[in-house]
Every structure is written in C-alpha cells, then in structure tokens.
Amino acid sequence: MSEAGPKHEAYWRANLRIVAVLLSIWFTVSFVCGVLLVEPLNQVRIPNTGFKLGFWFAQQGSIYIFVVLIFVYVRLMNRLDDEHGVSED
C-alpha cells in the first residue's frame, strides 16, 4: 500500500465520524424532539413568548440547529484538514 493510503483512510474515517455525530444530533433535534417527543415538550412554554417547546422544535429549532451544525462542520473539517496536511490555506 502506498504512503498516501493509510493517511487517506484515517482522514476519511475521521470525516465520516464527524458527519455521523452531526447527523445524529440533527436527527435527535428534528425527529425525536420535533415529532416523537412533541407532546411532552409542549408541556413547557418558552419564557416571554408563550410558544410551546415542542412546537418550537418542530417549526424552528431544527432549522436553527441545522445552520449551527453547518458552521460546526466547517470548523471541525478545517481542523481535520490542518491535522492531515490537506488544508486549502
């Protein structure tokens, strides 16, 4: 196996781990909190708004979390690129 083979595999494995963790967070927020646990979460109201927490997760929370996860992914991938010497900078 060439010198780039094991490095490439380690990089790809780390990339897949990052993607799996971030997708599981998004799944938990969007599907579990927004669909499966909506009724228990609706017992809680967001202070000063009156919105039910389950409704917020279903309508807005998953979108906000998705946008935050995009920025987290960019930051983690930049760090991973630097560690493996494939940075674009």
Distance bins in CASP14 RR format, pairs under 12 A and 6 or more apart:
PFRMAT RR
TARGET T0000
AUTHOR 0000-0000-0000
RMODE 2
METHOD distances of the structure
MODEL  1
1 7 0 0 0 0 0 1 0 0 0 0 0
1 8 0 0 0 0 0 1 0 0 0 0 0
1 9 0 0 0 0 1 0 0 0 0 0 0
2 8 0 0 0 0 1 0 0 0 0 0 0
2 9 0 0 0 0 0 1 0 0 0 0 0
3 9 0 0 0 0 0 1 0 0 0 0 0
4 10 0 0 0 0 0 1 0 0 0 0 0
4 11 0 0 0 0 1 0 0 0 0 0 0
4 12 0 0 0 0 0 1 0 0 0 0 0
4 84 0 0 0 0 0 1 0 0 0 0 0
4 85 0 0 0 0 0 1 0 0 0 0 0
4 86 0 0 0 0 0 1 0 0 0 0 0
5 11 0 0 0 0 1 0 0 0 0 0 0
5 12 0 0 0 0 1 0 0 0 0 0 0
5 13 0 0 0 0 0 1 0 0 0 0 0
5 84 0 0 0 0 0 1 0 0 0 0 0
6 12 0 0 0 0 0 1 0 0 0 0 0
6 13 0 0 0 0 0 1 0 0 0 0 0
6 84 0 0 0 0 0 1 0 0 0 0 0
7 13 0 0 0 0 0 1 0 0 0 0 0
7 14 0 0 0 0 0 1 0 0 0 0 0
7 80 0 0 0 0 0 1 0 0 0 0 0
7 83 0 0 0 0 0 1 0 0 0 0 0
7 84 1 0 0 1 0 0 0 0 0 0 0
7 85 0 0 0 0 1 0 0 0 0 0 0
7 86 0 0 0 0 1 0 0 0 0 0 0
8 14 0 0 0 0 0 1 0 0 0 0 0
8 15 0 0 0 0 0 1 0 0 0 0 0
8 84 0 0 0 0 1 0 0 0 0 0 0
8 85 0 0 0 0 0 1 0 0 0 0 0
8 86 0 0 0 0 1 0 0 0 0 0 0
9 15 0 0 0 0 0 1 0 0 0 0 0
9 16 0 0 0 0 0 1 0 0 0 0 0
9 84 0 0 0 0 0 1 0 0 0 0 0
10 16 0 0 0 0 0 1 0 0 0 0 0
10 17 0 0 0 0 0 1 0 0 0 0 0
10 80 0 0 0 0 1 0 0 0 0 0 0
10 83 0 0 0 0 1 0 0 0 0 0 0
10 84 1 0 0 1 0 0 0 0 0 0 0
10 85 0 0 0 0 0 1 0 0 0 0 0
10 86 0 0 0 0 0 1 0 0 0 0 0
11 17 0 0 0 0 0 1 0 0 0 0 0
11 18 0 0 0 0 0 1 0 0 0 0 0
11 77 0 0 0 0 0 1 0 0 0 0 0
11 80 1 0 0 1 0 0 0 0 0 0 0
11 81 0 0 0 0 1 0 0 0 0 0 0
11 82 0 0 0 0 0 1 0 0 0 0 0
11 83 0 0 0 0 1 0 0 0 0 0 0
11 84 1 0 1 0 0 0 0 0 0 0 0
11 85 0 0 0 0 1 0 0 0 0 0 0
11 86 1 0 0 1 0 0 0 0 0 0 0
11 87 0 0 0 0 0 1 0 0 0 0 0
12 18 0 0 0 0 0 1 0 0 0 0 0
12 19 0 0 0 0 0 1 0 0 0 0 0
12 80 0 0 0 0 0 1 0 0 0 0 0
12 84 0 0 0 0 1 0 0 0 0 0 0
12 86 0 0 0 0 0 1 0 0 0 0 0
13 19 0 0 0 0 0 1 0 0 0 0 0
13 20 0 0 0 0 0 1 0 0 0 0 0
13 80 0 0 0 0 0 1 0 0 0 0 0
13 84 0 0 0 0 0 1 0 0 0 0 0
14 20 0 0 0 0 0 1 0 0 0 0 0
14 21 0 0 0 0 0 1 0 0 0 0 0
14 76 0 0 0 0 1 0 0 0 0 0 0
14 77 0 0 0 0 1 0 0 0 0 0 0
14 79 0 0 0 0 1 0 0 0 0 0 0
14 80 1 0 1 0 0 0 0 0 0 0 0
14 81 0 0 0 0 0 1 0 0 0 0 0
14 83 0 0 0 0 1 0 0 0 0 0 0
14 84 1 0 0 1 0 0 0 0 0 0 0
14 86 0 0 0 0 0 1 0 0 0 0 0
15 21 0 0 0 0 0 1 0 0 0 0 0
15 22 0 0 0 0 0 1 0 0 0 0 0
15 73 0 0 0 0 1 0 0 0 0 0 0
15 76 0 0 0 0 1 0 0 0 0 0 0
15 77 1 0 0 1 0 0 0 0 0 0 0
15 79 0 0 0 0 0 1 0 0 0 0 0
15 80 1 0 0 1 0 0 0 0 0 0 0
15 81 0 0 0 0 1 0 0 0 0 0 0
15 83 0 0 0 0 0 1 0 0 0 0 0
15 84 0 0 0 0 1 0 0 0 0 0 0
15 86 0 0 0 0 0 1 0 0 0 0 0
16 22 0 0 0 0 0 1 0 0 0 0 0
16 23 0 0 0 0 0 1 0 0 0 0 0
16 77 0 0 0 0 0 1 0 0 0 0 0
16 80 0 0 0 0 0 1 0 0 0 0 0
17 23 0 0 0 0 0 1 0 0 0 0 0
17 24 0 0 0 0 0 1 0 0 0 0 0
17 73 0 0 0 0 0 1 0 0 0 0 0
17 76 0 0 0 0 1 0 0 0 0 0 0
17 77 0 0 0 0 0 1 0 0 0 0 0
17 80 0 0 0 0 1 0 0 0 0 0 0
18 24 0 0 0 0 0 1 0 0 0 0 0
18 25 0 0 0 0 0 1 0 0 0 0 0
18 69 0 0 0 0 0 1 0 0 0 0 0
18 72 0 0 0 0 1 0 0 0 0 0 0
18 73 1 0 0 1 0 0 0 0 0 0 0
18 74 0 0 0 0 0 1 0 0 0 0 0
18 75 0 0 0 0 0 1 0 0 0 0 0
18 76 1 0 1 0 0 0 0 0 0 0 0
18 77 1 0 0 1 0 0 0 0 0 0 0
18 78 0 0 0 0 0 1 0 0 0 0 0
18 79 0 0 0 0 1 0 0 0 0 0 0
18 80 1 0 0 1 0 0 0 0 0 0 0
18 81 0 0 0 0 0 1 0 0 0 0 0
19 25 0 0 0 0 0 1 0 0 0 0 0
19 26 0 0 0 0 0 1 0 0 0 0 0
19 69 0 0 0 0 0 1 0 0 0 0 0
19 70 0 0 0 0 0 1 0 0 0 0 0
19 72 0 0 0 0 0 1 0 0 0 0 0
19 73 1 0 0 1 0 0 0 0 0 0 0
19 76 0 0 0 0 1 0 0 0 0 0 0
19 77 0 0 0 0 1 0 0 0 0 0 0
19 80 0 0 0 0 0 1 0 0 0 0 0
20 26 0 0 0 0 0 1 0 0 0 0 0
20 27 0 0 0 0 0 1 0 0 0 0 0
20 73 0 0 0 0 0 1 0 0 0 0 0
21 27 0 0 0 0 0 1 0 0 0 0 0
21 28 0 0 0 0 0 1 0 0 0 0 0
21 69 0 0 0 0 1 0 0 0 0 0 0
21 72 0 0 0 0 1 0 0 0 0 0 0
21 73 0 0 0 0 1 0 0 0 0 0 0
21 76 0 0 0 0 1 0 0 0 0 0 0
22 28 0 0 0 0 0 1 0 0 0 0 0
22 29 0 0 0 0 0 1 0 0 0 0 0
22 65 0 0 0 0 1 0 0 0 0 0 0
22 66 0 0 0 0 1 0 0 0 0 0 0
22 68 0 0 0 0 1 0 0 0 0 0 0
22 69 1 0 1 0 0 0 0 0 0 0 0
22 70 0 0 0 0 1 0 0 0 0 0 0
22 71 0 0 0 0 0 1 0 0 0 0 0
22 72 1 0 0 1 0 0 0 0 0 0 0
22 73 1 0 1 0 0 0 0 0 0 0 0
22 74 0 0 0 0 0 1 0 0 0 0 0
22 75 0 0 0 0 0 1 0 0 0 0 0
22 76 0 0 0 0 1 0 0 0 0 0 0
22 77 0 0 0 0 0 1 0 0 0 0 0
23 29 0 0 0 0 0 1 0 0 0 0 0
23 30 0 0 0 0 0 1 0 0 0 0 0
23 31 0 0 0 0 0 1 0 0 0 0 0
23 65 0 0 0 0 0 1 0 0 0 0 0
23 66 0 0 0 0 0 1 0 0 0 0 0
23 69 0 0 0 0 1 0 0 0 0 0 0
23 70 0 0 0 0 0 1 0 0 0 0 0
23 72 0 0 0 0 0 1 0 0 0 0 0
23 73 0 0 0 0 1 0 0 0 0 0 0
24 30 0 0 0 0 0 1 0 0 0 0 0
24 31 0 0 0 0 0 1 0 0 0 0 0
24 32 0 0 0 0 0 1 0 0 0 0 0
24 65 0 0 0 0 0 1 0 0 0 0 0
24 69 0 0 0 0 0 1 0 0 0 0 0
25 31 0 0 0 0 0 1 0 0 0 0 0
25 32 0 0 0 0 0 1 0 0 0 0 0
25 33 0 0 0 0 0 1 0 0 0 0 0
25 62 0 0 0 0 0 1 0 0 0 0 0
25 65 1 0 0 1 0 0 0 0 0 0 0
25 66 0 0 0 0 1 0 0 0 0 0 0
25 68 0 0 0 0 1 0 0 0 0 0 0
25 69 1 0 0 1 0 0 0 0 0 0 0
25 70 0 0 0 0 0 1 0 0 0 0 0
25 72 0 0 0 0 1 0 0 0 0 0 0
25 73 0 0 0 0 0 1 0 0 0 0 0
26 32 0 0 0 0 0 1 0 0 0 0 0
26 33 0 0 0 0 0 1 0 0 0 0 0
26 34 0 0 0 0 0 1 0 0 0 0 0
26 57 0 0 0 0 0 1 0 0 0 0 0
26 61 0 0 0 0 0 1 0 0 0 0 0
26 62 1 0 0 1 0 0 0 0 0 0 0
26 63 0 0 0 0 0 1 0 0 0 0 0
26 64 0 0 0 0 0 1 0 0 0 0 0
26 65 1 0 0 1 0 0 0 0 0 0 0
26 66 1 0 1 0 0 0 0 0 0 0 0
26 67 0 0 0 0 0 1 0 0 0 0 0
26 68 0 0 0 0 1 0 0 0 0 0 0
26 69 1 0 1 0 0 0 0 0 0 0 0
26 70 0 0 0 0 0 1 0 0 0 0 0
26 72 0 0 0 0 0 1 0 0 0 0 0
26 73 0 0 0 0 0 1 0 0 0 0 0
27 33 0 0 0 0 1 0 0 0 0 0 0
27 34 0 0 0 0 0 1 0 0 0 0 0
27 35 0 0 0 0 0 1 0 0 0 0 0
27 36 0 0 0 0 0 1 0 0 0 0 0
27 62 0 0 0 0 1 0 0 0 0 0 0
27 65 0 0 0 0 0 1 0 0 0 0 0
27 66 0 0 0 0 0 1 0 0 0 0 0
27 69 0 0 0 0 0 1 0 0 0 0 0
28 34 0 0 0 0 1 0 0 0 0 0 0
28 35 0 0 0 0 0 1 0 0 0 0 0
28 36 0 0 0 0 1 0 0 0 0 0 0
28 37 0 0 0 0 1 0 0 0 0 0 0
28 57 0 0 0 0 0 1 0 0 0 0 0
28 61 0 0 0 0 0 1 0 0 0 0 0
28 62 0 0 0 0 1 0 0 0 0 0 0
28 65 0 0 0 0 1 0 0 0 0 0 0
28 69 0 0 0 0 0 1 0 0 0 0 0
29 35 0 0 0 0 0 1 0 0 0 0 0
29 36 0 0 0 0 0 1 0 0 0 0 0
29 37 0 0 0 0 0 1 0 0 0 0 0
29 41 0 0 0 0 0 1 0 0 0 0 0
29 53 0 0 0 0 0 1 0 0 0 0 0
29 54 0 0 0 0 0 1 0 0 0 0 0
29 56 0 0 0 0 0 1 0 0 0 0 0
29 57 1 0 0 1 0 0 0 0 0 0 0
29 58 0 0 0 0 0 1 0 0 0 0 0
29 60 0 0 0 0 0 1 0 0 0 0 0
29 61 1 0 0 1 0 0 0 0 0 0 0
29 62 1 0 1 0 0 0 0 0 0 0 0
29 63 0 0 0 0 1 0 0 0 0 0 0
29 64 0 0 0 0 1 0 0 0 0 0 0
29 65 1 0 1 0 0 0 0 0 0 0 0
29 66 0 0 0 0 1 0 0 0 0 0 0
29 67 0 0 0 0 0 1 0 0 0 0 0
29 68 0 0 0 0 1 0 0 0 0 0 0
29 69 0 0 0 0 1 0 0 0 0 0 0
30 36 0 0 0 0 0 1 0 0 0 0 0
30 37 0 0 0 0 0 1 0 0 0 0 0
30 38 0 0 0 0 0 1 0 0 0 0 0
30 54 0 0 0 0 0 1 0 0 0 0 0
30 57 1 0 0 1 0 0 0 0 0 0 0
30 58 0 0 0 0 1 0 0 0 0 0 0
30 59 0 0 0 0 0 1 0 0 0 0 0
30 60 0 0 0 0 0 1 0 0 0 0 0
30 61 0 0 0 0 1 0 0 0 0 0 0
30 62 1 1 0 0 0 0 0 0 0 0 0
30 63 0 0 0 0 1 0 0 0 0 0 0
30 64 0 0 0 0 0 1 0 0 0 0 0
30 65 1 0 0 1 0 0 0 0 0 0 0
30 66 1 0 0 1 0 0 0 0 0 0 0
30 69 0 0 0 0 0 1 0 0 0 0 0
31 37 0 0 0 0 1 0 0 0 0 0 0
31 38 0 0 0 0 0 1 0 0 0 0 0
31 57 0 0 0 0 1 0 0 0 0 0 0
31 58 0 0 0 0 1 0 0 0 0 0 0
31 62 0 0 0 0 1 0 0 0 0 0 0
31 65 0 0 0 0 0 1 0 0 0 0 0
32 38 0 0 0 0 1 0 0 0 0 0 0
32 40 0 0 0 0 0 1 0 0 0 0 0
32 41 0 0 0 0 1 0 0 0 0 0 0
32 54 0 0 0 0 0 1 0 0 0 0 0
32 57 0 0 0 0 1 0 0 0 0 0 0
32 58 0 0 0 0 0 1 0 0 0 0 0
32 62 0 0 0 0 0 1 0 0 0 0 0
32 65 0 0 0 0 0 1 0 0 0 0 0
33 39 0 0 0 0 0 1 0 0 0 0 0
33 40 0 0 0 0 1 0 0 0 0 0 0
33 41 1 0 0 1 0 0 0 0 0 0 0
33 42 0 0 0 0 0 1 0 0 0 0 0
33 44 0 0 0 0 0 1 0 0 0 0 0
33 53 0 0 0 0 1 0 0 0 0 0 0
33 54 1 0 0 1 0 0 0 0 0 0 0
33 55 0 0 0 0 0 1 0 0 0 0 0
33 56 0 0 0 0 1 0 0 0 0 0 0
33 57 1 0 1 0 0 0 0 0 0 0 0
33 58 1 0 0 1 0 0 0 0 0 0 0
33 59 0 0 0 0 0 1 0 0 0 0 0
33 60 0 0 0 0 0 1 0 0 0 0 0
33 61 0 0 0 0 1 0 0 0 0 0 0
33 62 1 0 0 1 0 0 0 0 0 0 0
33 65 0 0 0 0 1 0 0 0 0 0 0
34 40 0 0 0 0 0 1 0 0 0 0 0
34 41 1 0 0 1 0 0 0 0 0 0 0
34 42 0 0 0 0 0 1 0 0 0 0 0
34 52 0 0 0 0 0 1 0 0 0 0 0
34 53 0 0 0 0 1 0 0 0 0 0 0
34 54 1 0 1 0 0 0 0 0 0 0 0
34 55 0 0 0 0 1 0 0 0 0 0 0
34 56 0 0 0 0 1 0 0 0 0 0 0
34 57 1 0 1 0 0 0 0 0 0 0 0
34 58 1 0 1 0 0 0 0 0 0 0 0
34 59 0 0 0 0 1 0 0 0 0 0 0
34 60 0 0 0 0 0 1 0 0 0 0 0
34 61 0 0 0 0 1 0 0 0 0 0 0
34 62 1 0 0 1 0 0 0 0 0 0 0
34 63 0 0 0 0 0 1 0 0 0 0 0
34 65 0 0 0 0 0 1 0 0 0 0 0
35 41 0 0 0 0 0 1 0 0 0 0 0
35 54 0 0 0 0 1 0 0 0 0 0 0
35 55 0 0 0 0 0 1 0 0 0 0 0
35 57 0 0 0 0 1 0 0 0 0 0 0
35 58 1 0 0 1 0 0 0 0 0 0 0
35 59 0 0 0 0 0 1 0 0 0 0 0
35 62 0 0 0 0 1 0 0 0 0 0 0
36 54 0 0 0 0 0 1 0 0 0 0 0
36 57 0 0 0 0 0 1 0 0 0 0 0
36 58 0 0 0 0 0 1 0 0 0 0 0
37 43 0 0 0 0 0 1 0 0 0 0 0
37 44 0 0 0 0 0 1 0 0 0 0 0
37 52 0 0 0 0 0 1 0 0 0 0 0
37 53 0 0 0 0 1 0 0 0 0 0 0
37 54 1 0 0 1 0 0 0 0 0 0 0
37 57 0 0 0 0 1 0 0 0 0 0 0
37 58 0 0 0 0 0 1 0 0 0 0 0
38 44 0 0 0 0 0 1 0 0 0 0 0
38 52 0 0 0 0 1 0 0 0 0 0 0
38 53 0 0 0 0 1 0 0 0 0 0 0
38 54 1 0 1 0 0 0 0 0 0 0 0
38 55 1 0 0 1 0 0 0 0 0 0 0
38 56 0 0 0 0 0 1 0 0 0 0 0
38 57 1 0 0 1 0 0 0 0 0 0 0
38 58 1 0 1 0 0 0 0 0 0 0 0
38 59 0 0 0 0 0 1 0 0 0 0 0
38 62 0 0 0 0 0 1 0 0 0 0 0
39 52 0 0 0 0 1 0 0 0 0 0 0
39 53 0 0 0 0 0 1 0 0 0 0 0
39 54 0 0 0 0 1 0 0 0 0 0 0
39 55 0 0 0 0 0 1 0 0 0 0 0
39 57 0 0 0 0 0 1 0 0 0 0 0
39 58 0 0 0 0 0 1 0 0 0 0 0
40 52 0 0 0 0 0 1 0 0 0 0 0
40 53 0 0 0 0 1 0 0 0 0 0 0
40 54 0 0 0 0 1 0 0 0 0 0 0
40 57 0 0 0 0 0 1 0 0 0 0 0
41 51 0 0 0 0 0 1 0 0 0 0 0
41 52 1 0 0 1 0 0 0 0 0 0 0
41 53 1 0 1 0 0 0 0 0 0 0 0
41 54 1 1 0 0 0 0 0 0 0 0 0
41 55 0 0 0 0 1 0 0 0 0 0 0
41 56 0 0 0 0 1 0 0 0 0 0 0
41 57 1 0 0 1 0 0 0 0 0 0 0
41 58 0 0 0 0 1 0 0 0 0 0 0
41 61 0 0 0 0 0 1 0 0 0 0 0
42 50 0 0 0 0 0 1 0 0 0 0 0
42 51 0 0 0 0 1 0 0 0 0 0 0
42 52 1 0 1 0 0 0 0 0 0 0 0
42 53 1 0 0 1 0 0 0 0 0 0 0
42 54 1 0 1 0 0 0 0 0 0 0 0
42 55 1 0 0 1 0 0 0 0 0 0 0
42 56 0 0 0 0 1 0 0 0 0 0 0
42 57 0 0 0 0 1 0 0 0 0 0 0
42 58 0 0 0 0 1 0 0 0 0 0 0
43 52 1 0 0 1 0 0 0 0 0 0 0
43 53 1 0 0 1 0 0 0 0 0 0 0
43 54 0 0 0 0 1 0 0 0 0 0 0
43 55 0 0 0 0 0 1 0 0 0 0 0
44 50 0 0 0 0 0 1 0 0 0 0 0
44 51 0 0 0 0 1 0 0 0 0 0 0
44 52 1 0 0 1 0 0 0 0 0 0 0
44 53 1 0 1 0 0 0 0 0 0 0 0
44 54 1 0 0 1 0 0 0 0 0 0 0
44 55 0 0 0 0 0 1 0 0 0 0 0
44 56 0 0 0 0 1 0 0 0 0 0 0
44 57 0 0 0 0 0 1 0 0 0 0 0
45 51 1 0 0 1 0 0 0 0 0 0 0
45 52 1 0 1 0 0 0 0 0 0 0 0
45 53 1 0 0 1 0 0 0 0 0 0 0
45 54 0 0 0 0 1 0 0 0 0 0 0
45 55 0 0 0 0 1 0 0 0 0 0 0
45 56 0 0 0 0 1 0 0 0 0 0 0
46 52 1 0 0 1 0 0 0 0 0 0 0
46 53 1 0 0 1 0 0 0 0 0 0 0
46 54 0 0 0 0 1 0 0 0 0 0 0
46 55 0 0 0 0 1 0 0 0 0 0 0
46 56 1 0 1 0 0 0 0 0 0 0 0
46 57 0 0 0 0 0 1 0 0 0 0 0
46 59 0 0 0 0 0 1 0 0 0 0 0
46 60 0 0 0 0 0 1 0 0 0 0 0
46 61 0 0 0 0 0 1 0 0 0 0 0
47 53 0 0 0 0 0 1 0 0 0 0 0
47 56 0 0 0 0 0 1 0 0 0 0 0
49 55 0 0 0 0 0 1 0 0 0 0 0
49 56 0 0 0 0 1 0 0 0 0 0 0
49 60 0 0 0 0 0 1 0 0 0 0 0
50 56 0 0 0 0 1 0 0 0 0 0 0
51 57 0 0 0 0 0 1 0 0 0 0 0
51 58 0 0 0 0 0 1 0 0 0 0 0
51 59 0 0 0 0 1 0 0 0 0 0 0
51 60 0 0 0 0 1 0 0 0 0 0 0
51 61 0 0 0 0 0 1 0 0 0 0 0
52 58 0 0 0 0 1 0 0 0 0 0 0
52 59 0 0 0 0 0 1 0 0 0 0 0
52 60 0 0 0 0 0 1 0 0 0 0 0
53 59 0 0 0 0 0 1 0 0 0 0 0
53 60 0 0 0 0 0 1 0 0 0 0 0
53 61 0 0 0 0 1 0 0 0 0 0 0
54 60 0 0 0 0 0 1 0 0 0 0 0
54 61 0 0 0 0 1 0 0 0 0 0 0
54 62 0 0 0 0 0 1 0 0 0 0 0
55 61 0 0 0 0 1 0 0 0 0 0 0
55 62 0 0 0 0 0 1 0 0 0 0 0
56 62 0 0 0 0 1 0 0 0 0 0 0
56 63 0 0 0 0 0 1 0 0 0 0 0
56 64 0 0 0 0 1 0 0 0 0 0 0
56 65 0 0 0 0 0 1 0 0 0 0 0
57 63 0 0 0 0 0 1 0 0 0 0 0
57 64 0 0 0 0 1 0 0 0 0 0 0
57 65 0 0 0 0 1 0 0 0 0 0 0
60 66 0 0 0 0 0 1 0 0 0 0 0
60 67 0 0 0 0 0 1 0 0 0 0 0
61 67 0 0 0 0 1 0 0 0 0 0 0
61 68 0 0 0 0 1 0 0 0 0 0 0
61 69 0 0 0 0 0 1 0 0 0 0 0
62 68 0 0 0 0 0 1 0 0 0 0 0
62 69 0 0 0 0 0 1 0 0 0 0 0
63 69 0 0 0 0 0 1 0 0 0 0 0
63 70 0 0 0 0 0 1 0 0 0 0 0
64 70 0 0 0 0 0 1 0 0 0 0 0
64 71 0 0 0 0 0 1 0 0 0 0 0
65 71 0 0 0 0 0 1 0 0 0 0 0
65 72 0 0 0 0 1 0 0 0 0 0 0
66 72 0 0 0 0 0 1 0 0 0 0 0
66 73 0 0 0 0 0 1 0 0 0 0 0
67 73 0 0 0 0 0 1 0 0 0 0 0
67 74 0 0 0 0 0 1 0 0 0 0 0
68 74 0 0 0 0 0 1 0 0 0 0 0
68 75 0 0 0 0 0 1 0 0 0 0 0
69 75 0 0 0 0 0 1 0 0 0 0 0
69 76 0 0 0 0 0 1 0 0 0 0 0
70 76 0 0 0 0 0 1 0 0 0 0 0
70 77 0 0 0 0 0 1 0 0 0 0 0
71 77 0 0 0 0 0 1 0 0 0 0 0
71 78 0 0 0 0 0 1 0 0 0 0 0
72 78 0 0 0 0 0 1 0 0 0 0 0
72 79 0 0 0 0 0 1 0 0 0 0 0
73 79 0 0 0 0 0 1 0 0 0 0 0
73 80 0 0 0 0 0 1 0 0 0 0 0
74 80 0 0 0 0 0 1 0 0 0 0 0
74 81 0 0 0 0 0 1 0 0 0 0 0
74 88 0 0 0 0 0 1 0 0 0 0 0
75 81 0 0 0 0 0 1 0 0 0 0 0
75 82 0 0 0 0 0 1 0 0 0 0 0
76 82 0 0 0 0 0 1 0 0 0 0 0
76 83 0 0 0 0 0 1 0 0 0 0 0
77 83 0 0 0 0 0 1 0 0 0 0 0
77 84 0 0 0 0 0 1 0 0 0 0 0
77 86 0 0 0 0 0 1 0 0 0 0 0
77 87 0 0 0 0 1 0 0 0 0 0 0
77 88 0 0 0 0 0 1 0 0 0 0 0
78 84 0 0 0 0 0 1 0 0 0 0 0
78 85 0 0 0 0 0 1 0 0 0 0 0
78 86 0 0 0 0 0 1 0 0 0 0 0
78 87 1 0 0 1 0 0 0 0 0 0 0
78 88 0 0 0 0 1 0 0 0 0 0 0
78 89 0 0 0 0 1 0 0 0 0 0 0
79 85 0 0 0 0 0 1 0 0 0 0 0
79 86 0 0 0 0 0 1 0 0 0 0 0
79 87 0 0 0 0 1 0 0 0 0 0 0
80 86 0 0 0 0 1 0 0 0 0 0 0
80 87 0 0 0 0 1 0 0 0 0 0 0
81 87 1 0 1 0 0 0 0 0 0 0 0
81 88 1 0 0 1 0 0 0 0 0 0 0
81 89 0 0 0 0 1 0 0 0 0 0 0
82 88 0 0 0 0 0 1 0 0 0 0 0
82 89 0 0 0 0 1 0 0 0 0 0 0
END
